[in-house]
């Protein structure tokens, strides 16, 4: 049986995650332990690094 052709998925809001500061293009916060190459995930009540496990609580 031939394989079915798949339709390309919808583009998510990729460009809303990036910020332009002058000539710099940044994407959120970086991990203070891992360095500038690793970004942290932003959750509802905390931010966390998936590589080293660094977690910071957000005050509400």
CHARMM internal coordinates of N, CA and C (Angstrom, degrees):
IC EDIT
DIST 1 N 1 CA 1.4542
DIST 1 CA 1 C 1.5236
ANGL 1 N 1 CA 1 C 109.56
DIST 1 C 2 N 1.3085
ANGL 1 CA 1 C 2 N 117.77
DIHE 1 N 1 CA 1 C 2 N 134.75
DIST 2 N 2 CA 1.4618
ANGL 1 C 2 N 2 CA 119.26
DIHE 1 CA 1 C 2 N 2 CA 177.35
DIST 2 CA 2 C 1.5278
ANGL 2 N 2 CA 2 C 110.68
DIHE 1 C 2 N 2 CA 2 C -72.86
DIST 2 C 3 N 1.3223
ANGL 2 CA 2 C 3 N 114.35
DIHE 2 N 2 CA 2 C 3 N 149.72
DIST 3 N 3 CA 1.4607
ANGL 2 C 3 N 3 CA 119.49
DIHE 2 CA 2 C 3 N 3 CA 179.69
DIST 3 CA 3 C 1.5162
ANGL 3 N 3 CA 3 C 110.28
DIHE 2 C 3 N 3 CA 3 C -74.74
DIST 3 C 4 N 1.3159
ANGL 3 CA 3 C 4 N 116.28
DIHE 3 N 3 CA 3 C 4 N 147.72
DIST 4 N 4 CA 1.4568
ANGL 3 C 4 N 4 CA 121.64
DIHE 3 CA 3 C 4 N 4 CA 176.68
DIST 4 CA 4 C 1.5233
ANGL 4 N 4 CA 4 C 109.47
DIHE 3 C 4 N 4 CA 4 C -76.41
DIST 4 C 5 N 1.3136
ANGL 4 CA 4 C 5 N 115.93
DIHE 4 N 4 CA 4 C 5 N 144.88
DIST 5 N 5 CA 1.4510
ANGL 4 C 5 N 5 CA 120.03
DIHE 4 CA 4 C 5 N 5 CA 175.70
DIST 5 CA 5 C 1.5196
ANGL 5 N 5 CA 5 C 108.84
DIHE 4 C 5 N 5 CA 5 C -77.94
DIST 5 C 6 N 1.3161
ANGL 5 CA 5 C 6 N 116.47
DIHE 5 N 5 CA 5 C 6 N 137.00
DIST 6 N 6 CA 1.4580
ANGL 5 C 6 N 6 CA 120.46
DIHE 5 CA 5 C 6 N 6 CA 179.37
DIST 6 CA 6 C 1.5261
ANGL 6 N 6 CA 6 C 109.32
DIHE 5 C 6 N 6 CA 6 C -98.71
DIST 6 C 7 N 1.3061
ANGL 6 CA 6 C 7 N 115.17
DIHE 6 N 6 CA 6 C 7 N 143.57
DIST 7 N 7 CA 1.4522
ANGL 6 C 7 N 7 CA 121.16
DIHE 6 CA 6 C 7 N 7 CA 177.37
DIST 7 CA 7 C 1.5219
ANGL 7 N 7 CA 7 C 108.66
DIHE 6 C 7 N 7 CA 7 C -83.85
DIST 7 C 8 N 1.3213
ANGL 7 CA 7 C 8 N 117.66
DIHE 7 N 7 CA 7 C 8 N 146.76
DIST 8 N 8 CA 1.4596
ANGL 7 C 8 N 8 CA 118.80
DIHE 7 CA 7 C 8 N 8 CA 177.01
DIST 8 CA 8 C 1.5284
ANGL 8 N 8 CA 8 C 110.22
DIHE 7 C 8 N 8 CA 8 C -66.92
DIST 8 C 9 N 1.3421
ANGL 8 CA 8 C 9 N 116.58
DIHE 8 N 8 CA 8 C 9 N 141.08
DIST 9 N 9 CA 1.4560
ANGL 8 C 9 N 9 CA 121.05
DIHE 8 CA 8 C 9 N 9 CA -179.55
DIST 9 CA 9 C 1.5127
ANGL 9 N 9 CA 9 C 112.19
DIHE 8 C 9 N 9 CA 9 C -71.67
DIST 9 C 10 N 1.2908
ANGL 9 CA 9 C 10 N 115.34
DIHE 9 N 9 CA 9 C 10 N 162.70
DIST 10 N 10 CA 1.4599
ANGL 9 C 10 N 10 CA 120.39
DIHE 9 CA 9 C 10 N 10 CA 178.90
DIST 10 CA 10 C 1.5239
ANGL 10 N 10 CA 10 C 110.05
DIHE 9 C 10 N 10 CA 10 C -71.91
DIST 10 C 11 N 1.2937
ANGL 10 CA 10 C 11 N 115.73
DIHE 10 N 10 CA 10 C 11 N 143.86
DIST 11 N 11 CA 1.4466
ANGL 10 C 11 N 11 CA 121.82
DIHE 10 CA 10 C 11 N 11 CA 178.67
DIST 11 CA 11 C 1.5275
ANGL 11 N 11 CA 11 C 109.15
DIHE 10 C 11 N 11 CA 11 C -74.58
DIST 11 C 12 N 1.3084
ANGL 11 CA 11 C 12 N 116.86
DIHE 11 N 11 CA 11 C 12 N 129.27
DIST 12 N 12 CA 1.4629
ANGL 11 C 12 N 12 CA 120.23
DIHE 11 CA 11 C 12 N 12 CA 176.78
DIST 12 CA 12 C 1.5198
ANGL 12 N 12 CA 12 C 109.05
DIHE 11 C 12 N 12 CA 12 C -82.15
DIST 12 C 13 N 1.2762
ANGL 12 CA 12 C 13 N 116.23
DIHE 12 N 12 CA 12 C 13 N -178.27
DIST 13 N 13 CA 1.4634
ANGL 12 C 13 N 13 CA 120.86
DIHE 12 CA 12 C 13 N 13 CA -178.90
DIST 13 CA 13 C 1.5275
ANGL 13 N 13 CA 13 C 109.80
DIHE 12 C 13 N 13 CA 13 C -79.67
DIST 13 C 14 N 1.3160
ANGL 13 CA 13 C 14 N 116.79
DIHE 13 N 13 CA 13 C 14 N 64.72
DIST 14 N 14 CA 1.4622
ANGL 13 C 14 N 14 CA 121.91
DIHE 13 CA 13 C 14 N 14 CA -177.64
DIST 14 CA 14 C 1.5235
ANGL 14 N 14 CA 14 C 111.57
DIHE 13 C 14 N 14 CA 14 C -66.27
DIST 14 C 15 N 1.3144
ANGL 14 CA 14 C 15 N 116.13
DIHE 14 N 14 CA 14 C 15 N -38.89
DIST 15 N 15 CA 1.4536
ANGL 14 C 15 N 15 CA 120.07
DIHE 14 CA 14 C 15 N 15 CA -173.06
DIST 15 CA 15 C 1.5287
ANGL 15 N 15 CA 15 C 112.67
DIHE 14 C 15 N 15 CA 15 C -78.89
DIST 15 C 16 N 1.3286
ANGL 15 CA 15 C 16 N 118.33
DIHE 15 N 15 CA 15 C 16 N -15.48
DIST 16 N 16 CA 1.4584
ANGL 15 C 16 N 16 CA 119.67
DIHE 15 CA 15 C 16 N 16 CA 178.78
DIST 16 CA 16 C 1.5186
ANGL 16 N 16 CA 16 C 111.74
DIHE 15 C 16 N 16 CA 16 C -78.51
DIST 16 C 17 N 1.3332
ANGL 16 CA 16 C 17 N 118.19
DIHE 16 N 16 CA 16 C 17 N -12.28
DIST 17 N 17 CA 1.4577
ANGL 16 C 17 N 17 CA 122.10
DIHE 16 CA 16 C 17 N 17 CA -179.49
DIST 17 CA 17 C 1.5209
ANGL 17 N 17 CA 17 C 112.80
DIHE 16 C 17 N 17 CA 17 C -82.08
DIST 17 C 18 N 1.3334
ANGL 17 CA 17 C 18 N 116.82
DIHE 17 N 17 CA 17 C 18 N -17.11
DIST 18 N 18 CA 1.4571
ANGL 17 C 18 N 18 CA 121.33
DIHE 17 CA 17 C 18 N 18 CA -176.90
DIST 18 CA 18 C 1.5171
ANGL 18 N 18 CA 18 C 110.90
DIHE 17 C 18 N 18 CA 18 C -100.43
DIST 18 C 19 N 1.3356
ANGL 18 CA 18 C 19 N 115.75
DIHE 18 N 18 CA 18 C 19 N 149.95
DIST 19 N 19 CA 1.4615
ANGL 18 C 19 N 19 CA 121.85
DIHE 18 CA 18 C 19 N 19 CA 178.83
DIST 19 CA 19 C 1.5245
ANGL 19 N 19 CA 19 C 108.75
DIHE 18 C 19 N 19 CA 19 C -125.24
DIST 19 C 20 N 1.3245
ANGL 19 CA 19 C 20 N 116.84
DIHE 19 N 19 CA 19 C 20 N 143.99
DIST 20 N 20 CA 1.4583
ANGL 19 C 20 N 20 CA 121.78
DIHE 19 CA 19 C 20 N 20 CA 178.66
DIST 20 CA 20 C 1.5212
ANGL 20 N 20 CA 20 C 107.91
DIHE 19 C 20 N 20 CA 20 C -109.66
DIST 20 C 21 N 1.3206
ANGL 20 CA 20 C 21 N 115.86
DIHE 20 N 20 CA 20 C 21 N 119.14
DIST 21 N 21 CA 1.4553
ANGL 20 C 21 N 21 CA 122.50
DIHE 20 CA 20 C 21 N 21 CA 176.95
DIST 21 CA 21 C 1.5268
ANGL 21 N 21 CA 21 C 107.43
DIHE 20 C 21 N 21 CA 21 C -116.74
DIST 21 C 22 N 1.3209
ANGL 21 CA 21 C 22 N 117.06
DIHE 21 N 21 CA 21 C 22 N 95.41
DIST 22 N 22 CA 1.4606
ANGL 21 C 22 N 22 CA 120.52
DIHE 21 CA 21 C 22 N 22 CA -176.63
DIST 22 CA 22 C 1.5187
ANGL 22 N 22 CA 22 C 109.72
DIHE 21 C 22 N 22 CA 22 C 66.93
DIST 22 C 23 N 1.3277
ANGL 22 CA 22 C 23 N 116.46
DIHE 22 N 22 CA 22 C 23 N -115.04
DIST 23 N 23 CA 1.4582
ANGL 22 C 23 N 23 CA 121.16
DIHE 22 CA 22 C 23 N 23 CA 177.89
DIST 23 CA 23 C 1.5242
ANGL 23 N 23 CA 23 C 112.17
DIHE 22 C 23 N 23 CA 23 C -97.94
DIST 23 C 24 N 1.3379
ANGL 23 CA 23 C 24 N 117.70
DIHE 23 N 23 CA 23 C 24 N -4.46
DIST 24 N 24 CA 1.4630
ANGL 23 C 24 N 24 CA 121.44
DIHE 23 CA 23 C 24 N 24 CA -177.54
DIST 24 CA 24 C 1.5231
ANGL 24 N 24 CA 24 C 111.35
DIHE 23 C 24 N 24 CA 24 C -91.20
DIST 24 C 25 N 1.3075
ANGL 24 CA 24 C 25 N 116.03
DIHE 24 N 24 CA 24 C 25 N 143.33
DIST 25 N 25 CA 1.4491
ANGL 24 C 25 N 25 CA 122.97
DIHE 24 CA 24 C 25 N 25 CA 174.68
DIST 25 CA 25 C 1.5242
ANGL 25 N 25 CA 25 C 107.12
DIHE 24 C 25 N 25 CA 25 C -113.65
DIST 25 C 26 N 1.3376
ANGL 25 CA 25 C 26 N 117.79
DIHE 25 N 25 CA 25 C 26 N 116.91
DIST 26 N 26 CA 1.4598
ANGL 25 C 26 N 26 CA 121.28
DIHE 25 CA 25 C 26 N 26 CA -177.28
DIST 26 CA 26 C 1.5124
ANGL 26 N 26 CA 26 C 110.33
DIHE 25 C 26 N 26 CA 26 C -121.54
DIST 26 C 27 N 1.3258
ANGL 26 CA 26 C 27 N 115.26
DIHE 26 N 26 CA 26 C 27 N 157.19
DIST 27 N 27 CA 1.4561
ANGL 26 C 27 N 27 CA 121.08
DIHE 26 CA 26 C 27 N 27 CA 178.92
DIST 27 CA 27 C 1.5234
ANGL 27 N 27 CA 27 C 108.31
DIHE 26 C 27 N 27 CA 27 C -130.48
DIST 27 C 28 N 1.3063
ANGL 27 CA 27 C 28 N 117.45
DIHE 27 N 27 CA 27 C 28 N 85.84
DIST 28 N 28 CA 1.4503
ANGL 27 C 28 N 28 CA 121.86
DIHE 27 CA 27 C 28 N 28 CA 174.92
DIST 28 CA 28 C 1.5148
ANGL 28 N 28 CA 28 C 114.00
DIHE 27 C 28 N 28 CA 28 C 66.32
DIST 28 C 29 N 1.3375
ANGL 28 CA 28 C 29 N 115.12
DIHE 28 N 28 CA 28 C 29 N -161.35
DIST 29 N 29 CA 1.4518
ANGL 28 C 29 N 29 CA 121.54
DIHE 28 CA 28 C 29 N 29 CA -177.39
DIST 29 CA 29 C 1.5201
ANGL 29 N 29 CA 29 C 110.61
DIHE 28 C 29 N 29 CA 29 C -86.07
DIST 29 C 30 N 1.3158
ANGL 29 CA 29 C 30 N 116.03
DIHE 29 N 29 CA 29 C 30 N 154.79
DIST 30 N 30 CA 1.4558
ANGL 29 C 30 N 30 CA 121.76
DIHE 29 CA 29 C 30 N 30 CA 175.01
DIST 30 CA 30 C 1.5192
ANGL 30 N 30 CA 30 C 109.23
DIHE 29 C 30 N 30 CA 30 C -107.97
DIST 30 C 31 N 1.3214
ANGL 30 CA 30 C 31 N 116.18
DIHE 30 N 30 CA 30 C 31 N 160.45
DIST 31 N 31 CA 1.4622
ANGL 30 C 31 N 31 CA 121.17
DIHE 30 CA 30 C 31 N 31 CA -178.86
DIST 31 CA 31 C 1.5287
ANGL 31 N 31 CA 31 C 110.00
DIHE 30 C 31 N 31 CA 31 C -76.41
DIST 31 C 32 N 1.3441
ANGL 31 CA 31 C 32 N 118.30
DIHE 31 N 31 CA 31 C 32 N 129.98
DIST 32 N 32 CA 1.4613
ANGL 31 C 32 N 32 CA 119.79
DIHE 31 CA 31 C 32 N 32 CA -180.00
DIST 32 CA 32 C 1.5309
ANGL 32 N 32 CA 32 C 112.92
DIHE 31 C 32 N 32 CA 32 C -70.88
DIST 32 C 33 N 1.3197
ANGL 32 CA 32 C 33 N 118.46
DIHE 32 N 32 CA 32 C 33 N -24.65
DIST 33 N 33 CA 1.4666
ANGL 32 C 33 N 33 CA 121.41
DIHE 32 CA 32 C 33 N 33 CA 179.22
DIST 33 CA 33 C 1.5317
ANGL 33 N 33 CA 33 C 112.04
DIHE 32 C 33 N 33 CA 33 C -83.08
DIST 33 C 34 N 1.3346
ANGL 33 CA 33 C 34 N 116.76
DIHE 33 N 33 CA 33 C 34 N -45.56
DIST 34 N 34 CA 1.4648
ANGL 33 C 34 N 34 CA 121.34
DIHE 33 CA 33 C 34 N 34 CA -174.97
DIST 34 CA 34 C 1.5186
ANGL 34 N 34 CA 34 C 113.40
DIHE 33 C 34 N 34 CA 34 C -80.68
DIST 34 C 35 N 1.3123
ANGL 34 CA 34 C 35 N 117.95
DIHE 34 N 34 CA 34 C 35 N -28.55
DIST 35 N 35 CA 1.4500
ANGL 34 C 35 N 35 CA 120.70
DIHE 34 CA 34 C 35 N 35 CA 179.22
DIST 35 CA 35 C 1.5167
ANGL 35 N 35 CA 35 C 112.76
DIHE 34 C 35 N 35 CA 35 C 110.42
DIST 35 C 36 N 1.3250
ANGL 35 CA 35 C 36 N 116.49
DIHE 35 N 35 CA 35 C 36 N -172.48
DIST 36 N 36 CA 1.4645
ANGL 35 C 36 N 36 CA 120.46
DIHE 35 CA 35 C 36 N 36 CA -173.94
DIST 36 CA 36 C 1.5239
ANGL 36 N 36 CA 36 C 115.12
DIHE 35 C 36 N 36 CA 36 C -73.71
DIST 36 C 37 N 1.3130
ANGL 36 CA 36 C 37 N 118.68
DIHE 36 N 36 CA 36 C 37 N -7.95
DIST 37 N 37 CA 1.4654
ANGL 36 C 37 N 37 CA 120.76
DIHE 36 CA 36 C 37 N 37 CA -178.12
DIST 37 CA 37 C 1.5221
ANGL 37 N 37 CA 37 C 112.90
DIHE 36 C 37 N 37 CA 37 C -84.45
DIST 37 C 38 N 1.3571
ANGL 37 CA 37 C 38 N 117.92
DIHE 37 N 37 CA 37 C 38 N -14.29
DIST 38 N 38 CA 1.4617
ANGL 37 C 38 N 38 CA 121.63
DIHE 37 CA 37 C 38 N 38 CA -174.66
DIST 38 CA 38 C 1.5224
ANGL 38 N 38 CA 38 C 109.57
DIHE 37 C 38 N 38 CA 38 C -116.86
DIST 38 C 39 N 1.3337
ANGL 38 CA 38 C 39 N 116.57
DIHE 38 N 38 CA 38 C 39 N 128.37
DIST 39 N 39 CA 1.4498
ANGL 38 C 39 N 39 CA 121.86
DIHE 38 CA 38 C 39 N 39 CA 178.57
DIST 39 CA 39 C 1.5249
ANGL 39 N 39 CA 39 C 110.07
DIHE 38 C 39 N 39 CA 39 C -96.36
DIST 39 C 40 N 1.3350
ANGL 39 CA 39 C 40 N 116.77
DIHE 39 N 39 CA 39 C 40 N 154.71
DIST 40 N 40 CA 1.4569
ANGL 39 C 40 N 40 CA 121.68
DIHE 39 CA 39 C 40 N 40 CA 177.86
DIST 40 CA 40 C 1.5227
ANGL 40 N 40 CA 40 C 109.16
DIHE 39 C 40 N 40 CA 40 C -101.29
DIST 40 C 41 N 1.3248
ANGL 40 CA 40 C 41 N 115.59
DIHE 40 N 40 CA 40 C 41 N 151.03
DIST 41 N 41 CA 1.4621
ANGL 40 C 41 N 41 CA 121.85
DIHE 40 CA 40 C 41 N 41 CA 178.90
DIST 41 CA 41 C 1.5177
ANGL 41 N 41 CA 41 C 109.02
DIHE 40 C 41 N 41 CA 41 C -86.21
DIST 41 C 42 N 1.3240
ANGL 41 CA 41 C 42 N 116.73
DIHE 41 N 41 CA 41 C 42 N 140.01
DIST 42 N 42 CA 1.4577
ANGL 41 C 42 N 42 CA 121.71
DIHE 41 CA 41 C 42 N 42 CA 179.91
DIST 42 CA 42 C 1.5227
ANGL 42 N 42 CA 42 C 108.87
DIHE 41 C 42 N 42 CA 42 C -102.82
DIST 42 C 43 N 1.3295
ANGL 42 CA 42 C 43 N 116.46
DIHE 42 N 42 CA 42 C 43 N 112.58
DIST 43 N 43 CA 1.4502
ANGL 42 C 43 N 43 CA 122.63
DIHE 42 CA 42 C 43 N 43 CA 177.61
DIST 43 CA 43 C 1.5238
ANGL 43 N 43 CA 43 C 109.12
DIHE 42 C 43 N 43 CA 43 C -102.69
DIST 43 C 44 N 1.3138
ANGL 43 CA 43 C 44 N 116.81
DIHE 43 N 43 CA 43 C 44 N -178.40
DIST 44 N 44 CA 1.4651
ANGL 43 C 44 N 44 CA 122.10
DIHE 43 CA 43 C 44 N 44 CA -177.25
DIST 44 CA 44 C 1.5328
ANGL 44 N 44 CA 44 C 111.78
DIHE 43 C 44 N 44 CA 44 C -64.66
DIST 44 C 45 N 1.3275
ANGL 44 CA 44 C 45 N 117.00
DIHE 44 N 44 CA 44 C 45 N -43.66
DIST 45 N 45 CA 1.4622
ANGL 44 C 45 N 45 CA 120.77
DIHE 44 CA 44 C 45 N 45 CA -174.46
DIST 45 CA 45 C 1.5220
ANGL 45 N 45 CA 45 C 113.99
DIHE 44 C 45 N 45 CA 45 C -118.74
DIST 45 C 46 N 1.3463
ANGL 45 CA 45 C 46 N 117.93
DIHE 45 N 45 CA 45 C 46 N 3.54
DIST 46 N 46 CA 1.4582
ANGL 45 C 46 N 46 CA 119.89
DIHE 45 CA 45 C 46 N 46 CA -177.22
DIST 46 CA 46 C 1.5241
ANGL 46 N 46 CA 46 C 109.70
DIHE 45 C 46 N 46 CA 46 C -159.97
DIST 46 C 47 N 1.3405
ANGL 46 CA 46 C 47 N 114.77
DIHE 46 N 46 CA 46 C 47 N 166.65
DIST 47 N 47 CA 1.4550
ANGL 46 C 47 N 47 CA 120.77
DIHE 46 CA 46 C 47 N 47 CA 168.36
DIST 47 CA 47 C 1.5208
ANGL 47 N 47 CA 47 C 107.02
DIHE 46 C 47 N 47 CA 47 C -121.95
DIST 47 C 48 N 1.3246
ANGL 47 CA 47 C 48 N 117.02
DIHE 47 N 47 CA 47 C 48 N 144.39
DIST 48 N 48 CA 1.4531
ANGL 47 C 48 N 48 CA 119.16
DIHE 47 CA 47 C 48 N 48 CA -175.62
DIST 48 CA 48 C 1.5162
ANGL 48 N 48 CA 48 C 112.53
DIHE 47 C 48 N 48 CA 48 C -147.74
DIST 48 C 49 N 1.3183
ANGL 48 CA 48 C 49 N 114.67
DIHE 48 N 48 CA 48 C 49 N 149.38
DIST 49 N 49 CA 1.4608
ANGL 48 C 49 N 49 CA 122.35
DIHE 48 CA 48 C 49 N 49 CA 177.35
DIST 49 CA 49 C 1.5215
ANGL 49 N 49 CA 49 C 108.11
DIHE 48 C 49 N 49 CA 49 C -97.48
DIST 49 C 50 N 1.3261
ANGL 49 CA 49 C 50 N 116.58
DIHE 49 N 49 CA 49 C 50 N 130.14
DIST 50 N 50 CA 1.4528
ANGL 49 C 50 N 50 CA 120.98
DIHE 49 CA 49 C 50 N 50 CA -179.94
DIST 50 CA 50 C 1.5092
ANGL 50 N 50 CA 50 C 113.21
DIHE 49 C 50 N 50 CA 50 C -80.63
DIST 50 C 51 N 1.3117
ANGL 50 CA 50 C 51 N 117.49
DIHE 50 N 50 CA 50 C 51 N -16.52
DIST 51 N 51 CA 1.4594
ANGL 50 C 51 N 51 CA 121.08
DIHE 50 CA 50 C 51 N 51 CA -177.70
DIST 51 CA 51 C 1.5231
ANGL 51 N 51 CA 51 C 112.41
DIHE 50 C 51 N 51 CA 51 C -84.98
DIST 51 C 52 N 1.3360
ANGL 51 CA 51 C 52 N 117.20
DIHE 51 N 51 CA 51 C 52 N -51.30
DIST 52 N 52 CA 1.4640
ANGL 51 C 52 N 52 CA 119.99
DIHE 51 CA 51 C 52 N 52 CA -175.38
DIST 52 CA 52 C 1.5239
ANGL 52 N 52 CA 52 C 113.32
DIHE 51 C 52 N 52 CA 52 C -106.45
DIST 52 C 53 N 1.3350
ANGL 52 CA 52 C 53 N 118.36
DIHE 52 N 52 CA 52 C 53 N -12.94
DIST 53 N 53 CA 1.4576
ANGL 52 C 53 N 53 CA 121.17
DIHE 52 CA 52 C 53 N 53 CA 178.74
DIST 53 CA 53 C 1.5150
ANGL 53 N 53 CA 53 C 114.40
DIHE 52 C 53 N 53 CA 53 C 90.18
DIST 53 C 54 N 1.3261
ANGL 53 CA 53 C 54 N 117.83
DIHE 53 N 53 CA 53 C 54 N 9.84
DIST 54 N 54 CA 1.4583
ANGL 53 C 54 N 54 CA 121.57
DIHE 53 CA 53 C 54 N 54 CA 178.43
DIST 54 CA 54 C 1.5239
ANGL 54 N 54 CA 54 C 109.77
DIHE 53 C 54 N 54 CA 54 C -63.30
DIST 54 C 55 N 1.3480
ANGL 54 CA 54 C 55 N 117.04
DIHE 54 N 54 CA 54 C 55 N 129.95
DIST 55 N 55 CA 1.4670
ANGL 54 C 55 N 55 CA 121.92
DIHE 54 CA 54 C 55 N 55 CA -179.41
DIST 55 CA 55 C 1.5207
ANGL 55 N 55 CA 55 C 109.11
DIHE 54 C 55 N 55 CA 55 C -130.56
DIST 55 C 56 N 1.3219
ANGL 55 CA 55 C 56 N 115.51
DIHE 55 N 55 CA 55 C 56 N 138.72
DIST 56 N 56 CA 1.4571
ANGL 55 C 56 N 56 CA 121.82
DIHE 55 CA 55 C 56 N 56 CA 178.52
DIST 56 CA 56 C 1.5233
ANGL 56 N 56 CA 56 C 107.79
DIHE 55 C 56 N 56 CA 56 C -131.83
DIST 56 C 57 N 1.3307
ANGL 56 CA 56 C 57 N 117.05
DIHE 56 N 56 CA 56 C 57 N 126.50
DIST 57 N 57 CA 1.4661
ANGL 56 C 57 N 57 CA 121.92
DIHE 56 CA 56 C 57 N 57 CA 179.89
DIST 57 CA 57 C 1.5234
ANGL 57 N 57 CA 57 C 109.83
DIHE 56 C 57 N 57 CA 57 C -79.20
DIST 57 C 58 N 1.3248
ANGL 57 CA 57 C 58 N 115.89
DIHE 57 N 57 CA 57 C 58 N 142.37
DIST 58 N 58 CA 1.4613
ANGL 57 C 58 N 58 CA 121.88
DIHE 57 CA 57 C 58 N 58 CA 176.89
DIST 58 CA 58 C 1.5238
ANGL 58 N 58 CA 58 C 108.32
DIHE 57 C 58 N 58 CA 58 C -98.55
DIST 58 C 59 N 1.3146
ANGL 58 CA 58 C 59 N 116.40
DIHE 58 N 58 CA 58 C 59 N 126.65
DIST 59 N 59 CA 1.4629
ANGL 58 C 59 N 59 CA 120.84
DIHE 58 CA 58 C 59 N 59 CA 178.50
DIST 59 CA 59 C 1.5124
ANGL 59 N 59 CA 59 C 109.44
DIHE 58 C 59 N 59 CA 59 C -76.68
DIST 59 C 60 N 1.3252
ANGL 59 CA 59 C 60 N 116.25
DIHE 59 N 59 CA 59 C 60 N 135.03
DIST 60 N 60 CA 1.4614
ANGL 59 C 60 N 60 CA 119.85
DIHE 59 CA 59 C 60 N 60 CA -179.07
DIST 60 CA 60 C 1.4944
ANGL 60 N 60 CA 60 C 111.83
DIHE 59 C 60 N 60 CA 60 C -108.12
END
COOR INIT
IC SEED 1 N 1 CA 1 C
IC BUILD
